[in-house]
Amino acid sequence: MNYITRYCSPLGEITLASDGYNLIALWLEGQKGIKTDCSEEKDKIEVFIKTKRWLNRYFKGLNPEPSEIPIKLQGSNFALEVWEILQKIPYGQTMTYGEIAKIMAKKLGKQKMSAQAVGGAVGRNPISIIIPCHRVVGANGKLTGYAGGLDKKVKLLKHENAI
């Protein structure tokens, strides 16, 4: 059984989902493409307590590590590799889709990799903020797409002094 809880953030309500042990999703109010079969709301699960503490520290301007939260990701091997790269983007910094595509091409032993393919994986990130997909920008630092809304991406990047 999966569980959900809610967290009130400066960006609005955030919903957390867990399998009872791991965080399996975190989405912002109004975020596109998120579906869950969670059937019970439960606040006192340890992973929810840890995640809410993590979010409290993050929104106070501190730099908590994604590795502090037990996370269970489900996706294609390609998506999992991209999400691993996202977790390595330092707080307050950004990386372009093209830069991630170059890293992925090297990992896969290819000459080139499509930035659009990377964008697709970034857009399917199930754990916003903690896996910081908001730190990915277009060529020349252009702010492009964010499943939670471009306005929230801007707020997160400003919060981190990245823009």
N, C-alpha and C positions, 0 to 999 in steps of 0.2 A: 504494500500500500504506500502511496505517496502522500505527502503532507504539504500544506502551504501555511504561510504566515505573512503578515504585512509589516512594512517598516515605513514610517513617515520621514521623508527626507526633504532637503531644501528644493529638490526637483519635483516633489510630489510623492505620491504613494509608490512604493516599490513592493513587488510581490516576490517572495522567496519560495522555492519548492525544494523538497528533500525526499529521499527514499527512506528516511529515518536515521541515516548515518552520514550521508554525504549531501552537499548542495548539488542539485541537478539543474536548477534554473534560477535566474534572477532577472526580472524584467521591470521596466519602468511603466508607469501608467500610460496607456495609449500606445504602447509599443506594438509594432506590426509583427505578424507571423508567429506569435507565441500561442501554443496550445498545450494544455495539460489535462491529464486524466486524474488529477488530484481529487480525492474525495473527502478529505478531512482537514479542517483547519486546526492547527496545533501550534502553540507558541513555545512550549517549554522543551523542545528537542535541542540537545546540546549543539548541533551544527547551526541551528537558528540563533541561539544565544551567541555563539562565536561570530557568526556573520554580522549580527546587529552590532556587536562590539567593534568589529572591523569597520563597518560602515560609519559608526560614530567617530572613530579615529580618522577615517578618510575625510569626512565632511568637516572635521576640525582642522584640516590642513596637514595632517600627518601623512606618512607614507607607509601604510601597512603592506606587507608582502602577500601576494595571492596565495603563496604556499601555506599560509597560516590557516586556510580554510580547507577542510577535506572536500574535494570536488570530484564528481564522477561525470565525465563528459561522454556523450554518445554522438558519433558522427563518422563520416568517412575518414580513412587514413589521412587523406589530403587535408580535410578540415581540422583534424586533430593536430597535425603538424603546424598549420597556420595558427591555431589557437595557442600552441606552445610558444610560437614567436611573439604573439601579442603579449603574453605574460612577461616577456623580457624587455618590453619597451619601458624605459625608465619613467617614473613619475615626472611630470612636467616637460616631457619631450614627446615628439611625434615621429612617425615613420610613414613613408608613402607606400601606397599599394605597390608601386614599381619596385621599391627597395625590398619589400617582402617577396615579391615575385622573383627577384634575383636570388635571394636566399633559398627559396623553394626550388628554383631551377638547379642550383648547385647541389642541394640535398638529393634531388631526384636524378642527378646526372644528365641534365638536359641543357641545351644551349640557351634556351629562352623559356619563359613562363608567362602566361597571360596575367596582366594585372587585373583583368576582369574576373578571371577564375579565383584569384585571391580575394577580390571584392565580394564574390559570392560566398566564400567561406567566412569572411569577416562578418558579413551580414547575417549569417546563421549562428553566430556566437550565442549560446544559450545563457551565458552568465555575464551580462553587462556590468560595467564598472570594475568588478574584480578581475575579469579578463578584459583588459582595457582596450576594447575595439574603438572607443572614442578617440584614441591617440593615433589612429590611422587617418591620413589625409591624402588628398589627390596630389598630382604633380604640382610642383612649385608651392606646396603648402595650402593649396585650395581646399576649403572645407566642403566635403561632399558627403552625401548620405549618412544616415544613422538611423537604425531601426527605431530608436526611442524618440526620434525627431531631431532635426538639425539644431533647433533652439536649445535642446538639452546637451547636445554635443558641445556647442559653444560655451554653455555654462560650465560644463565639466572641464574643458580646456582652460577657461579663464580661472576657474577654481585652482587649477594646478599651475597657473601662470605660464601656460604653454603658448598662449597667444596674447 
